[in-house]
Amino acid sequence: MGAGHSHGSHRAGRDAELEVPRGPRLLLLGALALAGIAAVVGLLVLWPDSARVDELAEDASFAAPGVTFPTATVDTVGAPCTAEQIGSDSDCGRIEVTIDDGAGRGDRATVQVSPQVVDSGLTPGDQVRLQRIPGGQGADATYSYFGTERTRPLLILLAVFVGLVLLVARWRGFFALVGLAFTGVVIWRFVLPALLTGASGVAVGLTAAALIMFVVLYTTHGFSLRTSAALAGTLAGVLVIAGIGVVATGATRLTGIADEQAGILSALVGDLSFHELFACAALIAGLGVLNDVTITQSSAVWELRAASPAMSRARLFASGMRIGRDHIASTIYTIVFAYAGTALAVLLILRLYGLPWDVLLTTEDITEEVVRTLAGSIGLVLAVPLTTAIATLVVATARPAPSVVE
């Protein structure tokens, strides 16, 4: 592994000017090797039983046998129902559709939709997803509204995102997308099935976080000591978030069941620990911001050392922390705003209740968000000095490499 690698718009040659001591390099890489081995062992030990997952999926079938979900094209859209018209025989709030696929292809049906669906801008020509229940003993099938078909606009939005990432970030953006795809595979193929089959949520979260960070950081930022220092800081931050999440969940007596989906899971998967599920969720939620902070800190230390090879270890750490403090301040806002945005509907409802703040903080929904935010923020804040210290130790005695006379 080379002494360094480019980050952002920095030149790769800058790192080549630094001579990194053998001891710190071996210590860092040895620690990361042990962490990688632990992640692989965790993956093997915690890998879910596919048969058990299939059994749970069969027991939790969303619809009865024979029920299908065909797409249909909207022919006409009725006006939204007023409060007086709801429950009457009025044609308000109804749409006429033609079935596009499946057993009822070509059928025409009239289905009731909520006022919100009509107000969303549904027009003739749009596609909707219906629920088709086959009729028994020669009776006609019945249809009901299931959802609006949104595949095309979502694919267009995704294509724009991928195109812009490749256009602006080029190869670095491509590798970032590869890391993002790998993250999705790990969550879908390992994290979710493992949680469903009763594995420890904290162990699953730590294993998945380590695997994701190893792949994401090295594919996006290259194999280098600079990236390795950031990875070490990230893993340290992950451990902090996991520990704070477990302790805070127990101290606040959170049940982990704060919405309808959690209640459904509780009924379908009896041995699922919602305490550990919440801790796992808090851990995974903080990975992105944590990764951003640690790679920035490591890169900052490397650039400071390249600019001033004679700078003392203490001054190098202090300079890196000055950059880190600014990053901490802005990133904490990012975390809080992100969680506030996802919980906005809940906050609106609680605001209408008019309860005092000390009472609101005891509700399950609010406490979950507070614990999640604080656990992630604590891990983020501590990751900055940890990463800065690791990077400083690795390059602390670096000096300009001897020049080569051509």
Secondary structure, DSSP 8 states (H G I E B T S, - for coil): --S----TT--HHHHHTEE--HHHHHHHHHHHHHHHHHHHHHHHHH---HHHHHHHHHHT-SS-TT-B--EEEEEEE-----TTTTTSS--TTEEEEEE-SSTTTT-EEEEE--HHHHHTT--TT-EEEEEEE--STT---EEEEEEE--HHHHHHHHHHHHHHHHHHHHHHHHHHHHHHHHHHHHIIIIIHHHHHTT--HHHHHHHHHHHHHHHHHHHHH-SSHHHHHHHHHHHHHHHHHHHHHHHHHHHTT--S--SHHHHHHHHH-TT--HHHHHHHHHHHHTHHHHHHHHHHHHHHHHHHHHH-TT--HHHHHHHHHHHHHHHHHHHHHHHHHHHHHHTHHHHHHHHHHT--HHHHTTSHHHHHHHHHHHHHHHHHHHHHHHHHHHHHHHHTT-EE------
